[in-house]
Structures are given as structure tokens and as C-alpha cells.
Amino acid sequence: MSTPATARRAGERRSVGIGRLGGAHGPALGERLVCLPYAGGNGLAYQPWVRTLANHDIAVEAVELPGRLSRVAQPPYDDLAALVTDLADEIGAWSAGRPFHLFGHSLGALVGYELTRELVRRDGPRPRRLVVSGSVAPHVLVRHTRLAELDDVELIDHVFAMDGTPFAARLDQELVAMLVRAYRADVALFDRYEHTPGPLLDVPVSVFGGNADFGAALAGLRAWQSLVVPPVRVSVFPGGHFFPWRDDGFADILAAELRATA
């Protein structure tokens, strides 16, 4: 784990970090994929891809955010701009001049896009490819105000209905409480986010979506094309919002997409 970037807001300390899944002392691999968590999630969601991507010479590096895992005692971010600033600082220290790719699903896609914009603005290290998954383009984002107004029971019912949480976790009240806290904070990030128009993003971008993910329909996926220097690769897979975790071959497809980067 690299040295975390740290933010101080109203006297509170919180930090972000990037750590390799599968063990920091594993074999050296030629490519690195930095994975950003979806709303309420954490980097361990990407653990199932580690072995497959390693077979393609790609290491999986997970972003760890406040309010979950080893940072569970830290207050979650309530402002996406502050999160992006701290992530950009961390990427700058972590990358050490070596190339990397970015993958973000749902909220992670939005964060990944804004993070890449900030890295380009700084004229520092930037991803060789950004993969956005399970999210419409930010300028056509639908607000989640109704979700923010749900009570804890209703919010958990919504999360479980998307089929993104293992059944065993639903029986663990402590895990449920942590999930509610993280998910509610992440929904607030959506609510407060405003896309600011700017130059087209000059980084290769791939867009992935599920054909039964009604929150990220094809028109919204294609809308990414208006924000990025072409070509933008848009791919639709069978499944709902969590399609990347329902297709045993997804990690192989992702590896091929990363390898296609010039």
C-alpha cells in the first residue's frame, strides 16, 4: 500500500489509498489496473478478477476509500471534488512513472472520469485507458434524490434488489450498518455532483453496460462519446447493473480491452 493522501475537513482526518489485491509480494506483472469501488462498495469486490487478469500479465490495484475496510472509522467523503483531488495526489505518488489503466463501475465510473480529467489538467501521470462501467455519461446523469430520502430499511432493500450484495452479508447486522453508512454517503456524492463542461478528454475510453441495467440504458452509455476524443468503444453485455460479476468471462474480455490500447 502506498502512502495515503490525506484530507482534513472540519478537523477530521481521512485518507485514500491504493493497494494490490492478491498480495503485494506476488509476481511482478507488466500492466496495472486501478479499480474504483461502486456506491457503498470497496476494493475487495474486484478480488475475483485477480487470478484471471494475472494470467494476462495485469495486476489489480484497488482504491480504498474512507468509511470502509481498514478506513471504516474515517468519515466518508461528502464532496466528489475533494475525493478527486485526494485521489489525484495519491495517483501521483503511487504511479512512480509506471503505466496504469483505470476501471470504475457505477459511482466508480463517475469518479474515474473526473479523476482522469484532473490528472490530464495537472499534466501528470494519466491512465493508458479509462474503462467506465454501469454508468451513463455524467452530463446526462439522473439524480438520486429519492434514494437519499429513504430510511435505512428502505435503502437496504433498494441495494439488495440490485443483487450486488452476497446473501450472507444481508444476515450480518454490523456489515449492513457499514453498508448503509457508505452507500448513503455515496448517494450524496451523486446528489451534489454537477458536471462542468470542458475540453474533450484525450484518453482512450471504453464504455461497458448491461442490457438489463435500466439505470444505464444504451443512449446514456453512448452519451460518453460526446465527452471524449473519438473513438470511444461502447460494449453491451447480458445482465443487469452488476453484470461484470455475473459473467465468468468478463475478466478475460476486460483484459483484451486493455491490451487493445495503443
Secondary structure as UniProt FT lines:
FT   STRAND          5..9
FT   TURN            10..11
FT   STRAND          12..20
FT   TURN            21..22
FT   TURN            24..25
FT   STRAND          31..36
FT   TURN            39..40
FT   HELIX           43..49
FT   HELIX           50..55
FT   TURN            56..57
FT   STRAND          58..64
FT   TURN            66..67
FT   HELIX           69..71
FT   TURN            72..73
FT   HELIX           80..95
FT   TURN            96..97
FT   STRAND          101..105
FT   HELIX           107..122
FT   STRAND          130..133
FT   HELIX           138..140
FT   HELIX           145..148
FT   HELIX           152..161
FT   TURN            162..163
FT   HELIX           167..170
FT   HELIX           173..192
FT   STRAND          205..210
FT   TURN            211..212
FT   TURN            214..215
FT   HELIX           218..222
FT   HELIX           223..226
FT   STRAND          232..237
FT   TURN            241..242
FT   HELIX           243..245
FT   TURN            248..249
FT   HELIX           250..259
//
